[in-house]
Amino acid sequence: MCGIIGYLGYRKAYHILINGLKKLEYRGYDSSGIALFHNNEYNLCKTIGKVSDLEKTIFSKKMNLKGSIGLGHTRWATHGLPNNVNAHPHVSNSNELIMIHNGIIENHHAIKIFLLKNGFFFKSETDTEVLVNLIEYLKIENKSSLEEAVRISLNEVIGTYSIAIIEKSNPETVILAKLGSPISIGIGYNEKEFFIASDPISFLNYTKNVLYLQDGEMVILKKNKKLDLRKIVNNLKISPIIKKLKINLKEIEKGKYKYFMLKEIYEQPKIILDTLKSRLFISNEIIYINGVDSNKEIFTKTKSITIIACGTSWHASLIGEYLIEKLDHIPVEVEYASEFIYKDPIINPKDIIIVISQSGETADTLSALKLAKKKGAFVFGICNVVGSSIARYVDAGVYTHAGPEIGVASTKSFTAQIIILILLAIKLGKYRSTVNKSFSQFLYKELDSISEKINRTLELNTTLQKVSNLYYNYNNFLYLGRGIHFPVALEGALKLKEISYIHAEGYPAAEMKHGPIALIDEKMPVVVLATKNDFYEKIMGNIQEIKARKGIVIAIANQNDCQIDMIADHVINIPNICDIFSPLLTVIPLQLLAYQIAFLRKKNIDQPRNLAKSVTVE
Ligand code: M6R
């Protein structure tokens, strides 16, 4: 949460900061601010709302835009309401230090009391203002440099942070530090300029040479000088490892689409092809997953697997549970990362823990992974963002390579995670001889057809627009599914909640009669996943129960299913596919339904209220 941006160089900083903030808005968008440094003075502007509101305020206040050094921030509130005062950058009592921060200083209260006793005052409710004043206090008290004061302060705080701080009287030095929250530095032309950002996509136009700061590191950036990387704990110098970014600019633009979410939904057929192309070699019957191949023994011998994730990735994990139990006969537990950390989990050395995360930065998942590693487990990661914290901490892993996902509601990362889980389950089935040759050949053929079938499913968008037109003003929706379709029902409900703010619940279809059935009346649309499988007749029974109580049934069914046409109010006919792969198709109409409803309700689809793309606080 929160996006940090900064620039130190020879170009006009203003446009770099504003355009960078727009690319970081997915990380938080309740308030924002920038500070520009010029002639040992700074100009600051902060406002509630989006970066576009910040731009308007800057122009209405006729803010001086001079300066080739600056900091900017887009916020997702943790401590204190979203308002102008709590927005970043924060300034120390003497007006000398200006700082932006992403993360949480857990012992901010104790530090604040200490500082109050020492004559400090606070304008905001934020933990960031506490930290910048602690740095100021130590700088004055110890008569030390800013660098030294930052180091000593950070050794005193408990929590997570990525910070960037500048001293007004010496603005050509910027100090950054990291623990838990991401921050990267782009090395610009001739190594004479530095770009600072929570996510390098915001400076991709200028440079692809990136240093990802690691936990416990700080860096001192000086204009026209080489960067100076050090350990926070003991000031030891470290050699920086500069990486070359492989992202293409087109991947982070909306193109012809009104919202990133729609673009990302439509990218799914291509992503599936790309993922399979580099991993599945049908003619040789080989599935290539490096992190699994090099740990074959662990995967072959394991007696159980635990999968840990949050949100949509947790739904993909439930599908993974179903796949691995079915194809490999290995018992699987799926845990919410946030619950796992606090339940004193039983983990034995060499147990397999799989963590799944699109961003690779989700704080709860990261904490769960660290705990699992501490207890000796073998941790395998499935991440989308290359070089992310989770990807770096795991023992082995695989990237989904779905490309940058900008819409806050996850779509393409979900299908990419499922594809990886399918490949993993088939691979383990072959290791453990639970998947024989003819079955694997059948599965490969089915996999080979998925991309084209998703393309055909996307053609249903017009039908879904019509259905959305009828129900977009309703207040509640229910989503039902059985077996592997239950997690898809959860995912459909989550998508609708997130972007349209309609109350929606996902339920196992058979559980409906144990409670939710009480909610059903003529004002309750029920989305039922009713493709042909072993539970088909049971699901038909559930649909009858809904209709008997005047509920509205929107069924996701297979082509040429005449039986369901007779009882459901609306039938969305998707192509046929084997049941264990069908979530890849059934989820598509649910993503489109949520999108169309949110569109009709005129919601900001890519940046729904209260949410942020990566949840980097616990
Ligand atoms: O980046 P992660 O996959 O770890 O994120 C987990 C959840 O925060 C995420 O899936 C969230 O639920 C999405 N907004 C769902 O659309």
Boltz pocket constraint, residues with backbone or C-beta under 6 A from the ligand:
constraints:
  - pocket:
      binder: B
      contacts: [[A, 310], [A, 311], [A, 312], [A, 313], [A, 314], [A, 356], [A, 357], [A, 358], [A, 359], [A, 360], [A, 361], [A, 362], [A, 365], [A, 408], [A, 409], [A, 410], [A, 411], [A, 494], [A, 498], [A, 611], [A, 612], [A, 613], [A, 614], [A, 615]]
      max_distance: 6.0
